[in-house]
Amino acid sequence: MEEIKSSNKEFKPSYMKNDNQSKKSKKRNIKSKKNIVIIIVIAIILVVAITGLVFLFNQNRYKGYYEFEAQMKNYGFDRVYDNGSANTKEKVTKSEAVKMVVSAVYNTSDIEGIASAPSSDYSNAIWVEFAQKIGIITTTDVNENNADDYATYADVIRYFSNAKNNVLKINLDTEDKGIVKDINQYNMDEKFGILDMVNNNIIILNPSKIKARKKVFKGQVNELVVNFVNQYNTITLKNEKLNINEDKIPENASEYPYTVISVDKEAYEVAFSGKEDPNFKSPVELFPDQKEYYYQIKNNTEGYYNYLLNIDYTTISEERLKKDLRKYLLFDLDDKIVKEYVEYVKTNRIKLSGTAKVQIPVIYYDGTYYRVRTKIEFKVDSANTTQNLLYRDLVDGNTKIYDQEEYSFYIDTYMSNSFGNKTLYNVEKSFYDMLIQPLNSNIKLAGESYE
């Protein structure tokens, strides 16, 4: 009988085969999972890297524009945007851009008092139709059909140049100084607008390559608005020019939306009353809410105090004084105080000549009253006494001494409004009680030492 030859292969039970296969399978699974984890990690790294690059790109793109965003808030122009935000990165529609240009020219967030009701109902219609009327845009530029389309940088530049030329009546500076490298890509109107904005430092960020065909973002509009109102003084009251002289900039300049040439540095630097009150608002905080009323504040303040600084014993009367002053006051005059002062002026042959000048924009809220810093200058032309020459000097019983011929000092006048009305009127106080630097006024109180 032949001997059965044994196989070289070792016999393995089936359960042992399954176990080995299971181990190999597990190894494959572990390796597969590791590969997946590696892929996920790589993907996360790529996402983070791409996000970082996008962030850095955006940071670089918007770098420099954020300072204009902050200034827009100080000037109150941020609230003119449709969503009330000057966020640098956001896009701007055509009608919204028109609104920003008109707002910059007139320094207002509301034109209902100067514009007619719109003929159609669409986004910013009243602003668009007003801008058409005054020559900032044509009916083709912006209308009911394209009001909500996004504006390009070139659009906004052209609107501003039209506003400068047609509303402010200032000629454009269209000299090509070789600064704008892509200037020949634009039509004549766009080209002139771009050159003028660059030549006048309205566009100061990235002027070499404007890329004006791209959709404009708010940072670019903010730059145009801020530099435009500063350059052409539309943010200030008429005939006031912004202060750009470093020597005249007050130490507390951050408390003001701006400073002007005509106001002395010392007028800005004197402390405010009521600063410790929780409701106190500095001039820069108050400006966005009150800037539309600055003309009225100035006229009411100067009208009232100019009257009181030009008193003449030969013409004064109770009836005339009450009639002439009532329009400037929140409350009626006190008949007894008026009568006493008129008689005192006539008896002592008092004649004064002077001026009151509001120190714009030193207007703040002390927690109870609006305070308006005002420069008072007057001469004593005639008087048989040196006592109590100014209106309401007699009210508190303290004798004021005027032993000089001329006076110059600052007061913080009091103003307030009636409920539901933003118009401000004077609240009567004595000049002495409103002095911000009593010792520098040269007005003395009887019985006090001034050595």
C-alpha positions in Angstrom: 0.0 0.0 0.0 1.4 3.3 -1.0 2.1 5.7 1.8 0.0 8.8 1.7 2.2 11.9 1.2 1.6 14.7 3.6 1.0 18.3 2.1 3.6 21.0 2.8 0.8 23.4 3.7 -0.1 23.4 7.3 -3.7 22.6 7.9 -5.6 25.4 9.5 -9.0 25.1 11.0 -11.7 27.4 9.5 -12.0 29.4 12.8 -8.3 30.3 12.6 -8.7 31.5 9.0 -11.6 33.7 9.9 -9.5 35.2 12.7 -6.6 36.1 10.5 -8.9 37.5 7.9 -10.5 39.6 10.6 -7.2 40.9 11.8 -6.3 41.9 8.2 -9.6 43.5 7.7 -9.2 45.5 11.0 -5.8 46.6 9.8 -7.2 47.7 6.5 -10.1 49.6 8.4 -7.6 51.3 10.7 -5.5 52.3 7.8 -8.5 53.5 5.9 -9.7 55.5 8.9 -6.2 57.0 9.3 -6.4 58.0 5.6 -9.8 59.6 6.1 -8.5 61.5 9.2 -5.5 62.7 7.3 -7.7 63.9 4.4 -10.0 65.7 6.8 -7.1 67.3 8.6 -5.6 68.4 5.2 -9.0 69.7 4.2 -9.4 71.7 7.4 -5.9 73.1 7.0 -6.7 74.1 3.4 -10.0 75.7 4.5 -8.3 77.6 7.3 -5.5 78.6 5.0 -7.9 79.8 2.3 -10.0 81.6 4.9 -6.9 83.2 6.3 -5.8 84.3 2.9 -9.2 85.7 2.1 -9.2 87.5 5.5 -5.8 89.0 4.8 -6.8 90.0 1.3 -9.9 91.7 2.7 -7.9 93.3 5.5 -5.5 94.7 2.9 -8.3 95.7 0.6 -10.2 97.6 3.3 -7.1 98.8 5.2 -7.3 102.6 5.6 -11.0 102.9 5.0 -12.0 102.2 8.6 -11.0 105.7 9.8 -13.6 107.1 7.4 -16.2 104.7 8.8 -15.6 106.2 12.3 -15.7 109.8 11.0 -19.0 109.1 9.2 -20.5 108.3 12.6 -19.1 111.5 14.2 -20.6 113.5 11.3 -23.9 111.6 11.5 -23.7 110.4 7.9 -23.8 106.8 8.8 -27.5 107.0 9.5 -28.2 108.3 5.9 -27.4 104.8 4.5 -30.5 102.7 4.0 -29.6 100.4 6.8 -28.2 103.1 9.1 -24.6 101.6 8.9 -21.4 102.9 7.3 -19.9 99.4 7.4 -16.9 99.6 5.1 -17.4 96.3 3.4 -21.0 96.6 2.3 -22.2 97.4 -1.2 -24.2 100.6 -2.1 -27.2 101.0 -4.5 -27.4 103.8 -7.0 -30.2 105.6 -5.2 -28.4 105.1 -1.9 -25.3 106.7 -3.4 -27.3 109.6 -4.7 -28.7 110.1 -1.1 -25.1 110.2 0.3 -24.0 112.8 -2.2 -27.0 115.1 -1.5 -26.6 114.6 2.2 -22.9 115.6 2.0 -23.7 118.7 0.0 -26.4 119.9 2.4 -25.1 118.3 5.6 -28.5 116.8 6.3 -30.2 113.4 6.7 -33.7 114.8 5.8 -34.6 116.9 2.8 -38.3 117.0 3.1 -38.1 120.7 4.0 -36.3 121.6 0.7 -37.5 118.9 -1.7 -40.9 118.3 -3.4 -42.8 115.1 -2.8 -41.6 112.4 -5.3 -43.8 111.6 -8.3 -43.2 107.8 -7.9 -42.8 105.4 -5.1 -39.4 103.6 -5.1 -36.2 103.5 -3.0 -35.0 107.0 -2.0 -37.3 108.5 -4.6 -37.4 112.0 -3.0 -33.6 112.1 -3.0 -33.3 110.9 -6.5 -35.8 113.4 -8.0 -34.2 116.2 -5.9 -30.8 115.3 -7.2 -32.1 115.3 -10.8 -33.6 118.7 -10.2 -30.3 120.3 -9.0 -28.1 118.7 -11.6 -26.3 115.9 -9.7 -27.8 113.2 -11.9 -29.9 112.8 -15.0 -33.1 110.8 -15.2 -31.1 108.1 -17.1 -28.5 107.8 -14.4 -30.9 106.8 -11.6 -34.6 106.2 -11.9 -37.4 103.9 -10.8 -36.1 101.0 -12.9 -32.5 101.0 -11.6 -32.7 102.6 -8.2 -31.8 99.3 -6.4 -29.0 98.3 -8.8 -25.5 98.4 -7.2 -23.5 101.5 -8.1 -20.0 101.4 -9.5 -17.2 103.6 -8.1 -17.3 105.6 -11.3 -21.0 106.3 -10.8 -20.4 107.8 -7.3 -17.4 109.8 -8.4 -19.4 111.3 -11.2 -22.3 112.2 -8.9 -19.9 114.0 -6.6 -18.2 115.9 -9.4 -21.6 117.0 -10.7 -22.5 118.2 -7.2 -19.3 120.2 -6.9 -19.8 121.8 -10.4 -23.5 122.3 -10.5 -24.5 122.9 -6.8 -21.4 124.3 -5.1 -20.4 126.1 -8.3 -16.8 125.2 -8.1 -14.9 124.3 -11.3 -13.3 120.9 -11.6 -9.5 120.5 -11.7 -9.2 118.1 -14.6 -5.4 118.3 -15.1 -3.9 114.8 -15.8 -0.8 114.7 -13.6 -0.1 111.1 -14.4 -1.2 109.8 -11.0 -4.1 107.6 -12.2 -2.6 104.8 -14.3 -5.9 103.5 -15.8 -7.4 106.9 -16.5 -7.8 106.3 -20.3 -10.2 103.4 -19.6 -13.0 105.9 -18.8 -15.3 108.1 -20.7 -14.9 111.9 -20.6 -17.3 112.6 -17.7 -15.8 109.8 -15.6 -12.3 110.8 -16.4 -12.8 114.5 -15.4 -14.5 113.4 -12.2 -11.7 111.0 -11.2 -9.0 113.5 -12.0 -10.7 116.2 -10.0 -11.2 113.9 -7.0 -7.5 112.9 -7.0 -6.2 116.4 -7.6 -8.2 117.8 -4.7 -7.3 114.9 -2.3 -10.9 113.6 -2.1 -9.5 110.2 -3.2 -6.4 109.7 -1.2 -6.4 105.9 -0.9 -5.2 103.9 -3.9 -5.3 106.9 -6.4 -2.9 105.3 -8.9 -5.3 102.6 -10.1 -8.9 103.5 -9.4 -10.6 100.4 -10.8 -13.8 102.5 -11.0 -15.8 100.0 -13.1 -16.1 97.7 -10.0 -19.1 97.8 -7.7 -18.4 100.5 -5.0 -18.2 99.5 -1.4 -19.1 101.8 1.5 -15.5 102.4 2.5 -14.9 104.1 -0.8 -18.1 106.1 -0.5 -17.2 107.0 3.1 -13.9 108.3 1.9 -15.6 110.5 -0.7 -18.1 111.9 1.7 -15.7 112.7 4.5 -13.1 114.3 2.3 -15.6 116.2 0.2 -17.4 117.8 3.2 -14.0 118.6 4.8 -12.5 120.0 1.6 -15.5 122.2 0.7 -16.6 123.0 4.3 -20.1 121.7 3.8 -20.1 120.1 7.3 -19.8 123.6 8.9 -22.1 126.5 9.0 -21.9 129.1 6.2 -18.5 130.9 5.9 -16.9 128.7 8.5 -13.7 126.9 7.5 -12.4 123.7 9.1 -9.3 124.1 11.2 -6.3 122.3 9.7 -3.6 124.2 11.5 -1.9 121.9 14.0 -1.0 124.8 16.2 -4.7 125.7 16.6 -6.0 122.2 17.2 -7.2 122.0 20.8 -5.9 119.2 23.1 -9.5 118.0 23.5 -10.2 117.9 19.8 -11.6 114.4 20.2 -14.6 115.9 22.0 -15.7 117.8 18.9 -16.9 116.6 15.5 -14.6 119.3 14.0 -13.0 122.6 14.9 -13.1 125.8 12.9 -10.5 128.6 12.2 -12.7 131.4 13.6 -12.8 129.9 17.1 -9.8 130.4 19.4 -8.2 127.4 20.8 -9.0 128.5 24.4 -12.7 128.4 23.7 -12.5 124.7 22.9 -10.3 123.8 25.8 -12.4 125.1 28.7 -14.2 122.3 30.5 -17.9 121.6 30.0 -20.5 122.0 32.8 -22.3 118.9 34.0 -19.8 116.4 32.6 -20.4 114.2 35.6 -24.1 113.8 34.8 -25.0 110.4 33.3 -27.0 112.1 30.6 -24.2 114.4 29.6 -23.4 114.6 25.8 -20.2 116.1 24.5 -20.3 118.1 21.2 -19.2 115.1 19.2 -21.9 113.0 20.7 -24.6 115.6 20.2 -23.7 116.7 16.7 -25.3 113.8 14.7 -28.7 114.5 16.4 -28.6 118.3 16.3 -26.5 119.4 13.3 -29.6 120.2 11.3 -30.5 122.7 14.0 -27.2 124.5 14.3 -28.3 127.5 12.1 -31.4 127.9 14.2 -29.3 127.5 17.5 -26.8 130.1 16.2 -29.5 132.6 15.1 -31.6 132.3 18.3 -28.6 132.6 20.5 -26.9 135.5 18.7 -30.2 137.3 18.1 -31.1 137.3 21.8 -27.7 138.2 23.2 -26.9 140.8 20.5 -30.1 142.6 21.5 -29.1 142.7 25.2 -25.6 143.9 24.3 -26.9 146.9 22.4 -29.0 148.6 25.0 -29.7 152.3 24.6 -31.4 154.4 27.4 -32.8 156.7 24.8 -34.8 154.1 22.9 -35.5 151.3 25.4 -39.0 150.5 26.5 -40.7 147.6 28.3 -43.1 146.8 25.4 -40.4 146.9 22.8 -37.9 144.8 24.8 -40.6 142.1 25.5 -41.8 142.1 21.9 -38.3 141.8 20.4 -37.0 139.1 22.8 -40.0 136.8 23.0 -39.3 135.1 19.7 -35.9 133.9 21.1 -37.2 132.4 24.4 -38.8 129.2 25.5 -40.7 131.0 28.2 -42.3 134.5 28.5 -40.3 137.2 30.0 -40.9 138.2 33.6 -42.7 141.5 33.6 -41.3 142.6 36.9 -37.7 141.9 35.9 -38.2 143.7 32.6 -39.7 146.8 34.2 -37.0 147.0 36.9 -34.2 146.8 34.3 -35.7 149.3 31.9 -36.1 151.9 34.6 -32.6 151.2 35.8 -31.2 151.7 32.3 -33.0 155.0 31.9 -32.1 156.3 35.3 -28.4 155.5 34.9 -28.3 156.5 31.2 -26.8 153.2 30.2 -25.8 152.7 26.6 -24.0 149.5 25.5 -22.7 148.3 22.1 -21.5 144.8 21.5 -21.7 141.4 19.8 -22.4 137.8 20.7 -20.8 135.1 18.5 -21.6 131.4 19.0 -18.4 129.3 19.1 -19.5 126.5 16.7 -19.5 123.5 17.3 -19.1 124.0 21.1 -22.7 122.9 21.8 -23.3 120.2 24.4 -25.9 118.8 26.7 -25.3 119.1 30.5 -27.9 116.5 31.4 -30.7 119.1 31.8 -30.0 121.9 29.3 -28.3 122.4 26.0 -25.3 124.7 26.4 -24.0 126.9 23.7 -20.5 128.5 24.1 -20.7 132.1 23.1 -18.2 134.9 22.9 -19.4 138.1 24.4 -17.8 141.4 23.6 -19.2 144.9 24.5 -18.3 148.5 25.2 -19.8 150.7 27.9 -20.6 153.8 25.8 -22.4 155.6 28.5 -23.4 155.0 32.2 -23.7 156.9 35.4 -22.9 153.8 37.3 -20.5 150.9 37.2 -23.0 148.5 38.8 -25.3 145.9 37.2 -25.1 147.1 33.6 -26.4 143.9 31.9 -29.9 142.5 31.8 -30.7 140.3 34.8 -27.8 141.5 36.9 -30.3 142.8 39.4 -32.1 139.5 39.8 -30.0 137.6 42.3 -29.1 140.5 44.6 -25.4 140.3 44.0 -23.9 143.6 42.7 -21.8 143.2 39.6 -19.1 145.8 39.1 -18.1 147.0 35.6 -15.2 149.3 36.0 -13.7 148.9 32.6 -14.8 150.4 29.2 -14.6 147.2 27.2 -15.2 143.5 28.0 -14.6 140.2 26.3 -15.5 136.8 27.8 -17.2 133.4 27.1 -20.5 132.2 28.4 -22.2 128.8 28.1 -25.8 129.9 27.4 -28.8 127.8 28.3 -31.3 126.4 25.7 -34.1 124.0 25.8 -37.1 122.8 23.8 -40.8 122.1 24.3 -42.0 118.6 24.4 -42.1 117.0 20.9 -40.2 119.9 19.3 -36.5 119.8 18.5 -36.2 123.6 18.0 -34.2 125.1 20.8 -34.9 128.4 22.5 -33.0 130.4 25.1 -33.6 130.0 28.8 -33.0 133.2 30.6 -30.0 133.4 33.0 -27.8 136.3 34.0 -24.5 136.7 32.1 -22.6 136.3 35.3 -24.2 132.9 36.0 -23.2 131.6 32.6 -19.5 132.7 32.7 -17.1 129.8 32.0 -14.1 131.7 33.4 -15.4 134.2 35.9 -12.0 135.4 36.9 -11.0 136.2 33.3 -14.2 138.1 32.6 -13.1 141.3 34.6 -16.7 141.4 36.0 -16.4 141.8 39.7 -18.8 141.0 42.5 -19.1 143.8 45.1 -17.3 143.0 48.4 -15.0 140.3 46.9 -11.3 140.5 46.6 -9.7 140.0 43.2 -6.0 140.4 44.1 
